Amino acid sequence: MVLLDSYIPLIIPAIATPALVFFIKGYTDGAISGSLIEAARIDGCNEFKIFNKIVLPLIFPSVATMSIFTFIQTWNNFLIPLILLFDPKKFTLPIMVMLARGTYKTEYGAVFAGVAISNVPIMIAFIFLSKKIVGGLTVGGVKG
């Protein structure tokens, strides 16, 4: 089967989880007022332009927040890659950290190095996306 021993089944399910959809829907209901959409329609904007120019910049903090959460959850996922990946060259870092533990003796240097290396991409993603979250909080719309 093409999905076994590939990264596709690790990435695709994380794109639209139910928690992500409900969080962004709730944030959108609170951040976007109907009068703002009506004003854009009166000004002659079509639906595509309303979404891209008005709605998306206002809900970007929620998208950035959920991107951080989804990235961390996917990056630290252990069970699904353990089941679906067979080639040791394709193992994720959590699996490699688990394999660094020996059966009878644990090499703590290798384990701690793996944990430190696996935290670097999470910190980089958080640093870049947290600026977008804080910057998006100052973007205002219409008073509700």
BELRALIN-V499346 format. One record per backbone hydrogen bond with DSSP energy under -1.0 kcal/mol. NH is the residue of the N-H (numbers start at 1). CO is the residue of the C=O. If there is no record, write none. Layout:
# BELRALIN-V499346
nh:NH co:CO
nh:NH co:CO
This chain:
# BELRALIN-V499346
nh:5 co:84
nh:10 co:7
nh:11 co:7
nh:12 co:8
nh:15 co:12
nh:21 co:17
nh:22 co:18
nh:23 co:19
nh:24 co:20
nh:25 co:21
nh:26 co:22
nh:27 co:23
nh:28 co:24
nh:29 co:25
nh:30 co:26
nh:31 co:27
nh:32 co:28
nh:37 co:33
nh:38 co:34
nh:39 co:35
nh:40 co:36
nh:41 co:37
nh:42 co:38
nh:43 co:39
nh:44 co:41
nh:45 co:40
nh:50 co:46
nh:51 co:47
nh:52 co:48
nh:53 co:49
nh:54 co:50
nh:55 co:50
nh:56 co:51
nh:58 co:54
nh:59 co:55
nh:63 co:59
nh:64 co:60
nh:65 co:61
nh:66 co:62
nh:67 co:63
nh:68 co:64
nh:69 co:65
nh:70 co:66
nh:71 co:67
nh:72 co:68
nh:73 co:69
nh:74 co:70
nh:75 co:71
nh:76 co:72
nh:82 co:78
nh:83 co:79
nh:84 co:80
nh:85 co:81
nh:90 co:87
nh:96 co:92
nh:97 co:93
nh:98 co:94
nh:99 co:95
nh:100 co:96
nh:108 co:106
nh:111 co:107
nh:112 co:108
nh:113 co:109
nh:114 co:110
nh:115 co:111
nh:116 co:112
nh:117 co:113
nh:118 co:114
nh:123 co:119
nh:124 co:120
nh:125 co:121
nh:126 co:122
nh:127 co:123
nh:128 co:124
nh:129 co:125
nh:130 co:126
nh:133 co:129
nh:134 co:130
nh:135 co:131
nh:136 co:132
nh:137 co:133
